[in-house]
Amino acid sequence: MGKYTCHLSKEAIAPCTFNRPGIENCPMRIAPEILEKAKKIYEEVDEIKEITKNASIVEATGYIKWPRLKDTIEFAKLQGYKKLGIAFCVGLMNETKKVVEILERYDFDVTSICCKTGGLLKTEVGVPKEYEIKSKTGYMIGSVTCNPVAQALLLNDAGTEMNIICGLCVGHDITFTKYSEAPVTTLIAKDRMTQHAPSSILFTHYGNSFFSEDLQGRKTKK
């Protein structure tokens, strides 16, 4: 088992970017067999090859020009996805409404599931009572647990082709991804301290102008 520390590279840009090994324990030096295994997966697994190709096309097309939501839209289009699912945090209801509104204007069929679906009590899933109602920082957080397993199973039942995370808690996002049958991408990473920075595009003049211009000429769904 290797110990890799690519972040310790002393060069401003990792040497592997130029197809050459870097620091002493660079994976290119000590794990060539694993890298070869990865290469074969790209060559032999059609789904992964297609996803990788389309992700690179989106990156090259909208680099520094598109917000992440636009990247997500264009990636889904290249993949041929029509049915999208959104697993969202109840605290980001307004952001999710805006996301769905935009996705539907691009003619996607969107299904959304709130994190508190099912009304499952925290005590039913083993959360200690002291963490049930009030946070240790003084905020009311309630007795109903987030339910990422149900979010995933409901979106599986809906037959979504790609699922989008909007603000699930750390840990709950892992559980959701584990049980989702469709591939998963994160649009909004919950970060209460920084106001969920990726979502800032939704309520700014720049964001409104960007999507208005991008949608110009398209027939809006009624």
N, C-alpha and C positions, 0 to 999 in steps of 0.2 A: 504494500500500500504506500503510495507516494505522498510526500509532503510538499505541496506546491505553494510558492509565495510570489506569484507574478507581480503583486502590488509593490514589491521591493525593488523592482527594476529601477536603475539609476538614470535611465534614459527617459526623455520626455514622452516619447512614443515607444510602445513595446516593440522590440525587434521582430517579433513574430508577424507584425503588421507588414514587414518587408520580407517575410518568408525565411527568416534566419533565427536561430536560437538565441536566447538572451542569457539571463543569470544562470548560475551553476546548476540549480535544480529546476531549470526551465523544463516544462513537459516535453518540449521538442528534443531535449537531450536525454531525459531519463524515462520517458514513457512513449517511445515511438510506436509501440505495438497498440497502445490504446488509441492514439491518434489515427492509426491505420484502420482500426476497428470502426472509429467514427466515420472515416471517409467511406468505408464500405456501406455503412448505413445510408449515407446520402446517395450512393450509387444504386443500392438495391431496394430501398423502401420508397416507393413512389410518393406516398403521402408526405414524407419528410422532405423529399427532394422538391416537391411542388411548393410546400410551405416556405422552404428556405429560398427558393427562387423568387417567389412573389414578395417575400419580406425584403429582399434586396432590391427588387424593382421599386417598391414603395419608398424605401430609404433614399435611393438615388433620385427618384422623381420629385420628392417633396422635401429634401434635406434643408433644414433650417427655415423652410418656407411654410410647412404645414404644422398645425398643432396635432397632438396625439390622436384626437378624435378623428381628424381627417385621415391620418395614417390608418386607423382602424377601419374606417369606411372603405378606403381604397383597397386595403388588404382583403376585406371580406368580398368585395366585388371581383377581384382577381381570382379568388378561390371559388367563386360561383355560389357563395352562400346567400340564401334568401331569408332564412329563419334565424334570427338572433335572440339570444337570451341574455337577460341582465340580472345578476345577483347583487342586490344593493343593501347598504346599511340604511336603517330607518332614519338615521341622522342626516342622510344625504338624499332625502326624498325630493327636494326641489331641484338638485343637480340632476337626479335621475330622470325627472319629468322633462327637463330640458334636453338631456341626451336622447331620450326616446323620441321627442318631438323632431329633433334633427335627423335621427336615423330613419324615421318614417317618411321624412321628406325626400330621402334617398331611396324610397320604395322598399325598405326592409320590413319584414313582418317581425315585430318585436314582442317578446313575452318577458315580463318582469316579475321577480319574486323578492319580497321583503325579507330581511334577515330574521324578523320575529315571527314568521309564519308558523302556525301550529300552536302558539301560546305555551310552549314547553317551559316549565319552571326550572330555574337554575338548580334547585335542590334535587330535581329528578335526574340530573346528569352528573351529580357528584360535586357541584360547586359548594365549597364551604359557606355556611350561613353568613359568616362575617364579610363575605364578598358579594352578598346577594343584592342588597338594596342601594347602598351608598358607597361611592368610590372612596378610596383612601385619601383622595385630594379634595373631598368635600362635596362632590356632585351626586345628585340622585341618578341612579342608573337602572333601577327597576329589578323586579324579580323574574322576569321572563328572559330566558336565554336566547342568544342568537342560535339559529338552526341551519347551519350550512349544509348538513346532510340532506335535509328536506328541500332546501333550495336546489341542490343538484338533482335530486330524484324527480322533483316537479318539472325541472327544465328538460330532464331526460324524457319524461312522459310527454312533454310538449313537442318533442322531436326537433329541438333547436340544433343548428349546424355549427354554431360557434357561440360560446358564452363569454360575457364581459363582466368583470368584477368592478363594481363601483363602491369602494370604501369599506369592504369587509375588514373586520378586525384581523390583526396579525394572529395567525393560528387558524382562525375560521376560514381564511382564504386558502390555507393548505388543505383543510378538510374538504372544502368545496371542490377544489381542483382534483382531489383524489377520487371523488365520487361522480364527477361530471363525465358523461360519456363523450360529449363534444369537446373539442379543443378550447382552452381557456386563455384569455388575455386580460390584463389589468388596465383599465382606463384611468381610474382614480384610486390612488393609494391613500388610505386614510391616514391623516397626520393632523390632529387637532391643533397642534402647536403652530403649524405653518399654513393653516387653512386649506389643506389638501391642494397644494400648489398646482397639480395637473388640471384641476377643475377650474382654475381661474379664467381660462379662455371662455367659459360659458356665459359669464356675466360682464364682459368687458366690451367696450366699443370696438376694439380690434376683433374680438371673436364674432360679434354680430356682423361686422362689415365683411369679415372673411367668408362666413357661410352664406351671407346674402349674395356676394359676388360669385361664390363658387356654385351656388344653386341657380344663378341667373340663366334663364332660358329653359330650365327644367319645368315640367308640369307638376305643380304641387298636388299631392294627393288630397282629396276632399274627405 
